[in-house]
């Protein structure tokens, strides 16, 4: 009886541990971004999608030479995390003027990780205490 129990126990423990490891492997970090730097970005929303695994937006920004640059901005939070911080699917529309705080790519690409947005009425999302 002990041999049978041992025969089933070891694989069961192994499968349980595998269930803990797979989600950790599947999730990624943000090593390609300077997460310690927060840069203001003023621009116009081109696209905005609230969804999983992360929400995205593209933003038209005028550079210091007056030329348009299109930036891809990704959030670190899931859909549930975005909603908990006050975001809704219709919060941002194409053409909205925005002031963002982002962490830019280390390699100079026009990609960044979203940190916060400030609206014309002074409201900030996520609220500083939630960020």
C-alpha positions as CSV (number, residue, x, y, z in Angstrom):
1,X,0.0,0.0,0.0
2,X,2.9,2.4,0.8
3,X,4.4,1.8,-2.6
4,X,1.1,2.7,-4.4
5,X,0.7,5.8,-2.3
6,X,4.3,6.8,-3.0
7,X,3.7,6.1,-6.7
8,X,0.8,8.6,-6.9
9,X,2.1,11.1,-4.4
10,X,5.4,12.1,-6.2
11,X,3.7,12.9,-9.6
12,X,0.9,14.7,-7.8
13,X,3.4,16.9,-6.0
14,X,5.4,17.5,-9.2
15,X,2.3,18.6,-11.1
16,X,1.3,20.9,-8.3
17,X,4.7,22.6,-8.4
18,X,4.6,22.8,-12.2
19,X,1.3,24.7,-11.8
20,X,3.1,27.3,-9.7
21,X,6.0,27.6,-12.0
22,X,4.3,28.0,-15.4
23,X,2.5,31.4,-14.6
24,X,5.8,32.8,-13.3
25,X,7.6,31.8,-16.6
26,X,4.7,33.1,-18.7
27,X,4.8,36.6,-17.2
28,X,7.4,39.1,-18.4
29,X,9.1,42.0,-16.9
30,X,10.0,45.3,-18.4
31,X,13.8,45.2,-18.7
32,X,13.7,47.1,-22.0
33,X,12.3,50.2,-20.3
34,X,13.9,52.6,-17.9
35,X,11.4,52.0,-15.1
36,X,13.3,54.3,-12.8
37,X,12.7,57.3,-15.1
38,X,9.4,59.1,-15.5
39,X,9.2,61.4,-18.5
40,X,6.3,63.8,-19.2
41,X,4.7,63.3,-22.6
42,X,2.1,65.7,-24.1
43,X,0.2,64.5,-27.2
44,X,-2.9,63.4,-28.9
45,X,-4.5,59.9,-28.5
46,X,-4.6,58.0,-31.8
47,X,-5.8,54.7,-30.4
48,X,-6.7,53.4,-26.9
49,X,-7.5,49.8,-26.0
50,X,-8.4,48.6,-22.6
51,X,-7.8,44.9,-22.4
52,X,-5.7,41.9,-21.3
53,X,-3.0,41.1,-20.8
54,X,-2.2,44.8,-20.9
55,X,-3.9,47.9,-22.2
56,X,-2.3,49.9,-25.0
57,X,-2.5,53.4,-26.6
58,X,-0.7,55.1,-29.4
59,X,0.0,58.8,-29.0
60,X,1.0,61.5,-31.5
61,X,3.7,63.7,-30.0
62,X,5.5,66.7,-31.4
63,X,9.2,66.5,-30.9
64,X,11.5,69.4,-30.3
65,X,11.9,70.0,-34.0
66,X,8.1,70.3,-34.5
67,X,7.9,66.9,-36.2
68,X,5.2,64.3,-35.3
69,X,6.3,61.1,-33.6
70,X,3.9,58.2,-32.9
71,X,4.6,56.5,-29.6
72,X,3.3,53.1,-28.5
73,X,2.5,53.1,-24.8
74,X,1.7,49.9,-22.8
75,X,0.4,49.6,-19.3
76,X,1.8,47.3,-16.7
77,X,-1.6,46.4,-15.2
78,X,-4.2,43.9,-16.4
79,X,-7.7,44.9,-17.4
80,X,-8.9,44.3,-13.8
81,X,-6.0,46.5,-12.5
82,X,-6.8,49.3,-14.9
83,X,-10.5,49.3,-13.9
84,X,-9.5,49.3,-10.3
85,X,-7.5,52.5,-11.0
86,X,-10.5,54.3,-12.6
87,X,-10.0,53.4,-16.3
88,X,-12.9,52.5,-18.6
89,X,-13.1,51.5,-22.2
90,X,-14.4,54.9,-23.3
91,X,-12.2,57.0,-21.0
92,X,-9.9,58.1,-23.9
93,X,-11.0,58.8,-27.5
94,X,-9.0,59.4,-30.6
95,X,-8.2,63.1,-30.7
96,X,-8.1,63.6,-27.0
97,X,-5.2,65.8,-25.8
98,X,-3.3,64.1,-23.0
99,X,-0.5,64.7,-20.5
100,X,1.1,61.4,-19.7
101,X,3.9,60.3,-17.4
102,X,5.8,57.4,-19.0
103,X,9.0,55.2,-18.6
104,X,10.7,55.3,-22.0
105,X,12.5,52.4,-23.8
106,X,16.2,52.1,-23.1
107,X,17.1,51.8,-26.8
108,X,15.5,55.0,-27.9
109,X,12.5,53.4,-29.6
110,X,9.2,55.3,-29.5
111,X,7.8,52.9,-27.0
112,X,7.1,53.5,-23.3
113,X,5.4,52.1,-20.3
114,X,2.5,54.1,-19.0
115,X,2.7,55.5,-15.4
116,X,-0.1,58.1,-15.2
117,X,-2.3,60.5,-17.1
118,X,-3.4,64.0,-16.0
119,X,-6.6,65.4,-17.4
120,X,-7.4,69.1,-18.1
121,X,-9.5,69.3,-14.9
122,X,-6.4,68.3,-12.9
123,X,-7.6,64.8,-12.2
124,X,-4.8,62.2,-12.3
125,X,-5.2,58.5,-13.0
126,X,-4.2,56.4,-11.4
127,X,-4.6,58.5,-8.3
128,X,-1.1,59.0,-6.8
129,X,-2.0,56.9,-3.8
130,X,-3.0,54.0,-6.1
131,X,0.1,54.2,-8.4
